[in-house]
């Protein structure tokens, strides 16, 4: 079943925004990771994410923004126009916080790509097929570090717990859809919210058990609204840094 291109554009926009923002956050580790091998690993994951962002935003522009390019969507929108998850715009913090943030997102994204790989639109399926190979590596990487730190020293264990407590409030909105997302889910073109949440919990629970860490409960405040442009103060600062060159020299060619 072929979907309306405007719906696909909206889907591509938030897939692209997620990849763009987490890619930028990971790029901030370049030259600062705890070991040289990890410096290279995080840089490569960031490049994968930025490559995915380029593909998704290019598709979003082609299907829904005829007078714009992927660069326009990345560098010339304001914070309120972005649809990325609030989880992804949170500062890196220490290495444990970065790993927890990445693991929670990787578990979500691998489930999405497995579904989108079967999407009726060949462009969506093509991007997802390529990205699925990358995200499987990302997931193995973040999962192994989560277990290594959680089951490591008392200090590393404490840092994983602290990071999880700080980031958990941003997890519920991973299963919230805007109107377009709800429509796509009703057509079985993207994962339904209940099945997505259930399968995500299965993925993360096994890793946290191995790490000796309990998953926080649901009796707490949860953020909401990122797919509709609601963000934390951190996104504005991130965009100011990310967009400054393009905005300072509009139309410049390299």
C-alpha positions in Angstrom: 0.0 0.0 0.0 1.5 3.3 -1.0 1.2 6.2 1.4 0.6 9.8 0.8 3.9 11.6 0.2 3.1 14.3 2.8 2.8 11.6 5.4 6.1 10.1 4.3 7.7 13.5 4.4 6.6 14.0 8.0 8.0 10.5 8.9 11.2 11.3 7.1 11.5 14.6 9.0 11.4 13.1 12.4 13.6 10.2 11.5 16.1 12.7 10.0 15.9 15.1 13.0 16.5 12.3 15.4 19.6 11.1 13.5 20.9 14.7 13.0 20.7 15.7 16.6 22.2 12.5 18.1 24.9 12.6 15.4 25.8 16.1 16.4 25.9 15.1 20.1 28.2 12.2 19.4 30.5 14.3 17.3 31.2 16.4 20.4 33.1 13.4 21.8 35.7 13.6 19.0 39.0 14.0 20.8 37.5 13.6 24.2 36.5 9.9 24.6 38.1 7.9 27.5 40.2 5.7 25.2 41.5 6.2 21.6 39.5 3.2 20.2 36.3 4.7 21.6 37.1 8.1 20.2 37.2 6.5 16.7 34.1 4.3 17.4 31.9 7.3 18.5 33.1 9.4 15.6 32.1 6.6 13.2 28.7 6.2 14.8 28.2 9.9 14.6 29.0 9.8 10.9 26.6 7.0 10.4 23.9 9.0 12.1 24.6 12.1 10.0 24.5 10.0 6.8 21.1 8.7 7.8 20.0 12.2 8.6 21.1 13.4 5.2 19.1 10.6 3.5 16.0 11.2 5.5 16.0 15.0 5.3 16.6 14.8 1.5 13.5 12.5 1.2 11.5 14.9 3.5 12.4 17.8 1.2 11.6 15.9 -2.0 8.2 14.7 -0.8 7.0 17.7 1.3 9.2 20.8 0.9 9.7 21.3 -2.9 11.6 24.5 -2.6 14.1 23.3 0.1 17.0 20.9 0.3 18.2 18.7 3.1 20.7 21.4 4.1 17.9 23.9 4.4 16.0 21.6 6.7 19.1 21.0 8.8 20.5 24.5 9.1 17.7 27.0 8.6 14.9 25.8 10.9 14.3 27.1 14.4 14.2 24.9 17.5 10.4 24.8 17.5 10.4 23.4 14.0 12.5 20.3 14.9 10.8 17.0 15.7 13.6 15.1 17.4 13.2 13.3 20.7 14.1 15.4 23.7 16.3 12.5 24.9 18.7 13.1 22.0 19.3 16.7 22.7 20.4 16.2 26.3 24.1 17.1 26.9 26.6 14.3 26.8 27.5 14.4 30.4 30.0 11.8 31.4 30.7 8.7 29.2 28.2 6.6 31.2 25.4 9.1 30.4 26.3 9.1 26.7 26.2 5.3 26.6 22.8 5.1 28.4 21.3 7.7 26.1 22.7 5.9 23.1 21.5 2.5 24.2 17.9 3.6 24.9 17.8 5.2 21.5 19.5 2.3 19.6 17.0 -0.1 21.0 14.2 2.0 19.7 15.7 2.7 16.3 16.5 -0.9 15.6 12.9 -1.8 16.0 11.9 1.0 13.7 14.2 0.1 11.0 13.2 -3.5 11.0 9.6 -2.3 10.3 10.5 0.4 7.8 12.6 -2.0 5.8 9.3 -3.5 4.7 7.7 -0.1 3.9 5.7 0.2 0.7 7.6 3.2 -0.5 10.9 2.1 -2.0 12.8 5.1 -0.9 11.8 4.6 2.7 12.6 0.9 2.5 16.0 1.6 0.8 17.1 4.1 3.4 16.0 1.7 6.2 17.7 -1.3 4.7 21.1 0.5 4.6 20.6 2.1 8.0 19.6 -1.2 9.6 23.0 -2.6 9.0 24.6 0.3 10.8 22.1 0.4 13.7 22.8 -3.2 14.5 26.4 -2.3 15.1 25.4 0.8 17.1 23.2 -1.4 19.3 25.9 -4.0 19.9 28.3 -1.3 20.8 26.1 0.6 23.3 24.8 -2.6 24.8 28.3 -4.0 25.4 29.4 -0.8 27.1 26.3 -0.6 29.2 26.9 -4.1 30.6 30.7 -3.4 31.0 30.1 -0.3 33.0 27.1 -1.5 34.9 28.8 -4.7 35.9 32.2 -3.0 36.4 33.5 -1.0 39.3 31.3 0.5 42.0 32.0 3.9 40.4 31.0 2.9 36.9 27.9 1.1 38.3 26.9 4.2 40.2 27.4 6.4 37.1 25.1 4.1 35.0 22.4 4.3 37.6 22.7 8.0 37.9 22.5 8.5 34.1 19.5 6.2 33.8 17.7 8.2 36.5 18.5 11.5 34.7 17.4 10.3 31.3 14.4 8.1 32.1 11.9 11.0 32.1 12.5 11.3 28.3 11.7 7.7 27.4 7.9 7.8 27.4 7.7 10.1 24.4 9.5 7.6 22.3 6.2 5.9 22.0 4.1 9.0 21.3 3.1 9.8 17.8 1.8 13.0 16.2 -1.3 12.8 14.0 0.8 11.6 11.0 2.5 8.9 13.1 -0.8 7.7 14.5 -2.1 7.4 10.9 0.9 5.5 9.7 0.7 3.1 12.7 -3.0 2.5 12.0 -2.0 1.5 8.5 0.7 -0.9 10.0 3.4 1.0 8.2 5.3 1.9 11.4 5.3 0.0 14.7 2.2 0.4 16.8 2.9 2.2 20.1 2.0 -0.7 22.4 4.0 -3.3 20.5 6.9 -0.9 20.1 7.0 -0.2 23.8 6.7 -3.9 24.7 9.5 -5.0 22.3 11.7 -2.1 23.4 11.3 -3.1 27.1 12.3 -6.7 26.1 15.5 -5.4 24.4 16.6 -3.1 27.2 15.6 -5.4 30.1 18.0 -8.2 29.2 21.0 -5.8 29.0 20.1 -4.1 32.3 19.7 -7.5 34.0 23.2 -8.4 32.9 24.5 -5.1 34.1 22.8 -5.7 37.5 20.6 -2.6 37.3 16.9 -2.2 37.8 14.9 -0.2 35.3 13.1 2.8 36.9 9.4 2.6 37.4 6.6 4.6 35.8 5.6 6.6 38.9 7.4 9.8 37.9 7.2 12.8 35.6 7.7 12.2 31.9 8.4 14.8 29.2 6.2 15.0 26.2 5.6 16.8 22.9 8.9 16.6 21.0 7.3 15.4 17.8 5.2 18.6 17.9 8.2 20.9 18.5 8.4 21.0 22.3 12.0 20.8 23.4 14.3 21.5 26.3 16.6 24.5 26.5 19.5 22.4 25.3 18.3 22.2 21.7 18.6 25.9 21.1 22.2 25.9 22.3 23.0 22.9 20.1 21.4 24.4 17.0 23.3 27.7 17.6 26.5 25.8 17.4 25.5 23.5 14.6 24.0 26.1 12.3 26.4 29.1 12.8 28.5 28.5 9.7 25.6 27.9 7.3 23.8 31.0 8.7 26.9 33.2 8.7 27.7 32.3 5.0 24.3 31.4 3.4 24.7 29.9 -0.1 28.5 29.4 0.4 30.0 26.5 -1.7 32.9 24.4 -0.6 
